[in-house]
Amino acid sequence: MTDLLADWKAVSARLRSARRLLLMLDFDGTLAPIVPHPSDARVPAATLATLGALRDCPGVAMAVVSGRGARDVRGLLGLRGIDYFGSHGRERIRPWSETVEADRRGRDAIREVCGRLLAGLSDVTGFEIEDKGVSAAAHYRNARPGDRARIERTVLQAVAAVPSLRVSRGKMVYDITPADGVDKGSAAATLVRETGGLPVYFGDDTTDESAFGALGEEAVTVFVGPSGIPSLARYRVSGPPEVGEALARILDAASPR
């Protein structure tokens, strides 16, 4: 991976030459720093202001693609007029709409595995199973280190008992979704088909790798995190502060001259 900001001259030239930009961003760990309690996540004010300016910029389409529920992440960001894909691509709120479009296949399987995990880990302090309806998240950031091996074993066994589901490891979370090909990659591909333009995607977690792979080498794909972590992304920034800096530079490149 190449450092995005260090290679900005070349990246900026691509952005300026594009007739349209399609900007796609993860939320937790990308726009907002990861915090112990997910409900406390906040996007820095300067980044939020830049996002608002990008939304209003001619020739820029924008979407947030998150593992959170679509309504949850829109409420936290508070920015209307953009696309929100939630639950790893299984939910969508279109710009200026209030309707959540949801792919509800696998709902019964999600409910079943959540029940298994509640029964098997109810005594573990700091473990939380979040049933989002069309996906689930097993959080263990606040669990004791000594309980984490048991949590992992229980989660993997519970998902294995429901063959229509899959599990992926995130940052102190296990993401559980139907194994039917709907993911952040399919969400990104949908946006490219609908919107066109040069795709620019920022993401920090394992679930963003499907988007990096789906968009390919022609896109500006950016992994958010420390060096040394393998990723399909072409570029890297270190964390949310550098995401904010990159977005300000994108705004400058996209603004009419």
C-alpha positions in Angstrom: 0.0 0.0 0.0 1.0 3.6 -0.7 0.6 6.4 1.8 -2.3 8.4 0.4 -1.2 11.8 1.6 2.4 11.2 0.6 1.3 10.4 -2.9 -1.3 13.1 -3.0 0.0 14.9 -6.1 -0.7 11.8 -8.3 -4.0 11.1 -6.6 -5.1 14.7 -6.9 -4.5 14.7 -10.6 -6.8 11.7 -10.9 -9.5 13.4 -8.8 -9.3 16.6 -10.8 -9.6 14.9 -14.1 -12.6 12.8 -13.2 -16.0 14.1 -14.4 -17.6 12.7 -11.3 -16.5 11.3 -7.9 -18.3 8.6 -6.0 -17.1 8.9 -2.4 -17.9 5.9 -0.1 -16.9 5.8 3.6 -17.1 3.4 6.5 -18.1 5.0 9.8 -16.5 3.4 12.9 -12.7 3.6 12.8 -12.9 5.6 9.6 -14.9 8.8 10.1 -15.4 8.3 13.9 -12.7 7.0 16.3 -13.6 3.7 17.8 -14.9 4.1 21.4 -15.7 1.6 24.2 -19.5 2.2 23.8 -20.7 2.3 20.2 -23.4 4.8 21.0 -20.8 7.3 22.0 -19.1 7.4 18.6 -18.8 10.9 17.1 -17.4 12.4 13.9 -15.0 15.3 14.6 -16.6 18.7 13.9 -14.1 19.6 11.2 -14.6 16.3 9.3 -18.4 16.7 9.5 -18.2 20.2 8.1 -16.0 18.9 5.2 -18.6 16.1 4.5 -21.4 18.6 4.3 -19.4 20.7 1.8 -18.6 17.6 -0.2 -22.3 16.6 -0.3 -23.1 20.0 -1.7 -20.3 19.9 -4.2 -21.4 19.5 -7.9 -20.1 16.3 -9.4 -19.7 14.4 -6.0 -22.0 11.6 -4.9 -21.5 10.3 -1.4 -22.4 7.3 0.7 -21.7 5.8 4.1 -21.3 2.0 4.1 -21.4 0.7 7.6 -21.9 -2.4 9.7 -24.3 -0.5 11.9 -28.0 -0.3 11.0 -28.7 2.3 8.4 -30.9 4.4 10.6 -28.4 4.1 13.5 -25.5 5.4 11.4 -27.5 8.2 9.8 -28.6 9.3 13.2 -25.0 9.5 14.5 -23.7 11.3 11.4 -26.8 13.5 11.1 -26.1 14.3 7.4 -29.0 14.1 5.0 -28.8 14.0 1.2 -26.5 11.1 0.9 -26.8 7.3 0.7 -26.6 5.1 3.7 -25.9 1.4 3.4 -26.2 -0.4 6.8 -25.8 -3.9 8.1 -22.9 -4.5 5.7 -25.0 -3.7 2.7 -28.3 -5.3 3.7 -30.1 -2.0 4.4 -30.3 1.2 2.5 -31.6 4.7 3.1 -31.5 6.8 -0.1 -30.7 10.5 -0.2 -33.5 12.6 1.4 -35.6 9.5 2.1 -36.8 8.3 5.5 -37.5 4.7 4.3 -35.1 1.9 5.2 -35.0 -0.6 2.4 -33.9 -4.0 3.9 -33.0 -7.4 2.5 -34.7 -9.5 5.2 -33.5 -12.9 3.9 -31.9 -14.8 6.8 -33.9 -12.9 9.5 -35.0 -16.1 11.3 -31.4 -17.5 11.2 -30.1 -14.2 12.7 -32.7 -14.5 15.5 -31.7 -18.1 16.1 -28.0 -17.4 16.5 -28.6 -14.4 18.7 -30.7 -16.7 21.0 -27.9 -19.2 21.1 -25.4 -16.6 22.1 -27.6 -15.0 24.7 -28.0 -18.4 26.3 -24.4 -19.4 26.1 -22.8 -16.1 27.2 -25.3 -14.5 29.4 -22.9 -14.7 32.4 -20.0 -13.0 30.6 -19.6 -9.4 31.8 -18.9 -7.0 28.9 -20.2 -9.3 26.2 -23.1 -7.8 24.1 -25.0 -9.4 21.2 -26.6 -6.7 19.0 -29.5 -8.0 16.9 -29.9 -5.6 14.0 -32.6 -7.6 12.3 -30.8 -8.5 9.1 -27.4 -8.9 10.7 -25.9 -9.2 14.2 -22.8 -8.1 16.0 -21.2 -9.9 19.0 -19.2 -7.2 20.8 -16.5 -8.1 23.3 -14.5 -4.9 23.6 -15.5 -4.5 27.2 -15.2 -8.2 28.2 -12.3 -9.4 30.4 -9.3 -10.7 28.4 -9.7 -14.1 30.2 -13.2 -14.5 28.7 -12.3 -13.8 25.1 -11.3 -17.4 24.2 -14.7 -18.7 25.4 -16.5 -15.9 23.5 -14.7 -16.8 20.3 -15.4 -20.5 20.7 -19.1 -19.9 21.5 -19.6 -17.5 18.6 -18.0 -19.8 16.1 -19.9 -22.8 17.3 -23.2 -20.9 17.3 -22.7 -19.7 13.7 -21.5 -23.1 12.5 -24.8 -24.6 13.8 -26.7 -22.3 11.4 -25.2 -23.0 8.0 -26.9 -20.1 6.2 -24.9 -17.6 8.2 -21.2 -16.5 8.1 -19.1 -14.7 10.7 -16.2 -12.3 10.2 -13.8 -10.9 12.8 -13.7 -7.2 13.2 -12.2 -4.9 15.8 -13.3 -6.5 19.0 -16.5 -7.7 17.3 -17.8 -10.7 15.4 -20.0 -9.7 12.5 -22.7 -12.2 11.7 -24.5 -12.0 8.3 -26.3 -14.3 5.9 -23.9 -16.1 3.6 -25.6 -15.0 0.4 -23.1 -12.6 -1.2 -24.6 -9.4 0.1 -21.9 -7.3 1.7 -20.1 -4.0 1.5 -18.6 -5.1 -1.9 -22.1 -5.6 -3.4 -23.2 -2.2 -1.9 -20.2 -0.5 -3.5 -20.8 -2.2 -6.8 -24.5 -1.1 -6.7 -23.5 2.5 -6.2 -21.0 2.4 -9.1 -23.7 1.0 -11.4 -26.2 3.6 -10.4 -23.9 6.7 -10.0 -20.8 6.1 -12.1 -17.7 8.2 -11.6 -14.4 7.6 -10.0 -14.9 5.4 -6.9 -13.1 6.5 -3.7 -13.6 4.2 -0.8 -12.2 4.6 2.8 -12.6 1.7 5.3 -10.7 0.2 8.3 -12.1 -3.2 8.9 -12.1 -6.7 7.5 -15.6 -6.2 6.2 -14.4 -3.4 4.0 -12.0 -5.7 2.1 -15.0 -7.0 0.0 -15.4 -3.4 -1.2 -11.7 -3.0 -1.9 -11.8 -6.2 -3.9 -15.0 -5.4 -5.8 -13.8 -1.9 -6.8 -10.5 -3.1 -8.1 -7.3 -1.2 -9.1 -9.0 1.6 -11.0 -10.6 2.9 -7.9 -9.0 5.0 -5.1 -9.3 2.5 -2.3 -7.9 3.6 1.1 -7.3 1.3 4.1 -7.5 3.2 7.4 -5.0 1.9 10.0 -1.4 1.3 10.9 1.2 0.1 8.4 1.9 -3.6 8.3 -1.7 -4.8 8.2 -2.4 -6.5 4.8 -5.2 -5.1 2.7 -6.6 -5.2 -0.8 -6.7 -1.4 -0.7 -4.2 0.6 -2.9 -3.6 3.4 -0.4 -3.4 3.8 3.4 -4.0 6.5 6.0 -3.2 6.1 9.7 -6.6 6.8 11.2 -9.6 9.1 11.4 -7.6 12.3 11.7 -5.8 11.6 8.4 -9.2 10.6 6.9 -10.4 14.2 7.8 -7.3 15.6 6.2 -7.8 13.5 3.0 -11.4 14.6 2.8 -10.4 18.2 3.0 -8.0 17.6 0.1 -10.6 15.8 -1.9 -13.0 18.8 -1.4 -10.3 21.1 -2.7 -9.7 18.8 -5.8 -13.5 18.5 -6.5 -14.4 22.1 -6.0 -15.2 24.1 -9.1 -12.4 26.4 -10.3 
